[in-house]
Amino acid sequence: MAKNLRTTKFLYQDKNWLTQKYVKEKLSTVEIARCYRDEEGMWCDPNTISRWLKKHNIPMRSLAEAQQNRHVVNTVIKKKGVS
């Protein structure tokens, strides 16, 4: 019988995946839920992402940090000419 390398039932439950998306890529919970839907083809609620961030003790960004990240991402997209 083949051994499944993934120890979690769903990708959004994986601490490393969440850390990559939330901390390193600085995606919002809404964007992470969208990534999950695109990668896995399954629906995911942004509140579920928040819950798993908390379960893994990944510090949540403040509202000010989240707004600043959103501004930086929008600025980069506009400079590249992507709409």
Phi, psi and omega in degrees: 000135181289142180268129178277122182284334180283123182269350179256157182287319182236147182302321181293350177273351183279120184299317181296318180295315179297318179299316178301311184288314188276315185273308186282315181272350179056038177279151176281170178296326178295316180293323178293317178300320178295317177300316180300315179299319180292317184284319187258345182070023180232147181288146177212137180270140177303330177295329176294319177299314179302316181300318180286329173299315179295318180299326180268008180056037174271117185298132178281145177286151174287166178301319180298317179296318181297317179293323179295316178299319181297320179295317180297315180297314180298322179295317180296317180297317180295322180293327180281349179084017178271135179248000000 
